């Protein structure tokens, strides 16, 4: 993913998402639960 910030902002405006966080292993990540109960996780290398 090239621009996780814009994807995060777009999804945050539409639904509940986790905070965008930087992981110890060098990723920016966030996740959400879709209407069917599936966990969707998004990430981008820092």
DODO-920687 format. One record per atom (N, C-alpha, C): x, y, z; residue in one letter; atom name. Coordinates in steps of 0.05 Angstrom, whole numbers, m for minus. Atoms other than C-alpha are relative to their C-alpha. Example, Ala and Ser with C-alpha at 12.3 -4.5 7.8 and 13.67 -1.06 7.14 Angstrom:
18:m24:0:A:N
246:m90:156:A:CA
18:24:0:A:C
m16:m24:m1:S:N
273:m21:143:S:CA
m15:22:14:S:C
//
This chain:
17:m23:0:X:N
0:0:0:X:CA
18:25:0:X:C
m18:m24:3:X:N
30:67:m21:X:CA
m8:23:18:X:C
9:m23:m16:X:N
m13:116:19:X:CA
m20:m8:21:X:C
18:10:m21:X:N
m42:86:82:X:CA
m15:22:14:X:C
13:m22:m14:X:N
m57:154:111:X:CA
m27:7:m14:X:C
25:m7:14:X:N
m109:170:57:X:CA
m21:m22:2:X:C
19:22:m3:X:N
m141:101:61:X:CA
m11:0:28:X:C
9:m1:m28:X:N
m144:107:137:X:CA
m20:23:3:X:C
19:m23:m3:X:N
m177:176:133:X:CA
m26:m5:m14:X:C
24:6:15:X:N
m227:153:81:X:CA
m18:m20:15:X:C
15:20:m15:X:N
m247:91:121:X:CA
m10:11:27:X:C
8:m11:m26:X:N
m248:129:187:X:CA
m25:17:m2:X:C
24:m16:4:X:N
m300:176:158:X:CA
m25:m16:m5:X:C
23:17:7:X:N
m344:117:140:X:CA
m7:m21:22:X:C
4:22:m19:X:N
m336:66:197:X:CA
19:2:23:X:C
m19:1:m23:X:N
m301:50:262:X:CA
25:m15:m7:X:C
m26:13:6:X:N
m227:34:253:X:CA
18:3:25:X:C
m20:m2:m21:X:N
m170:21:301:X:CA
18:24:m5:X:C
m19:m22:5:X:N
m118:76:311:X:CA
22:m9:m20:X:C
m23:4:18:X:N
m63:81:258:X:CA
25:0:18:X:C
m23:2:m18:X:N
m1:56:295:X:CA
24:m10:m15:X:C
m26:9:10:X:N
72:45:280:X:CA
9:m24:17:X:C
m8:24:m15:X:N
94:m25:299:X:CA
30:m1:4:X:C
m29:4:m4:X:N
162:m46:327:X:CA
14:m12:m24:X:C
m12:13:23:X:N
173:m85:263:X:CA
m1:17:m26:X:C
m3:m20:22:X:N
169:m22:219:X:CA
m23:2:m19:X:C
24:m3:17:X:N
98:m21:194:X:CA
m19:21:12:X:C
23:m16:m9:X:N
41:30:198:X:CA
m24:m18:m5:X:C
23:19:3:X:N
m22:m11:210:X:CA
m25:11:14:X:C
26:m3:m13:X:N
m96:m6:226:X:CA
m17:m22:m9:X:C
19:21:8:X:N
m154:m54:224:X:CA
m29:9:5:X:C
29:m4:m5:X:N
m230:m56:222:X:CA
m14:m27:m2:X:C
17:24:3:X:N
m285:m108:226:X:CA
m22:7:m20:X:C
20:m6:20:X:N
m329:m111:165:X:CA
m28:m10:10:X:C
27:8:m9:X:N
m405:m122:169:X:CA
m5:m30:4:X:C
2:29:m3:X:N
m396:m198:163:X:CA
17:m11:22:X:C
m16:8:m23:X:N
m349:m199:223:X:CA
29:m7:m8:X:C
m28:6:8:X:N
m284:m207:183:X:CA
19:23:9:X:C
m21:m19:m7:X:N
m221:m173:208:X:CA
15:7:m25:X:C
m15:m10:23:X:N
m190:m130:154:X:CA
23:17:11:X:C
m23:m14:m11:X:N
m119:m107:169:X:CA
15:13:m24:X:C
m14:m15:21:X:N
m82:m54:128:X:CA
27:8:11:X:C
m27:m7:m8:X:N
m8:m40:130:X:CA
17:11:m22:X:C
m20:m12:19:X:N
49:m2:97:X:CA
27:2:15:X:C
m27:m3:m12:X:N
124:m5:110:X:CA
5:30:7:X:C
m7:m28:m8:X:N
150:57:147:X:CA
22:10:m18:X:C
//
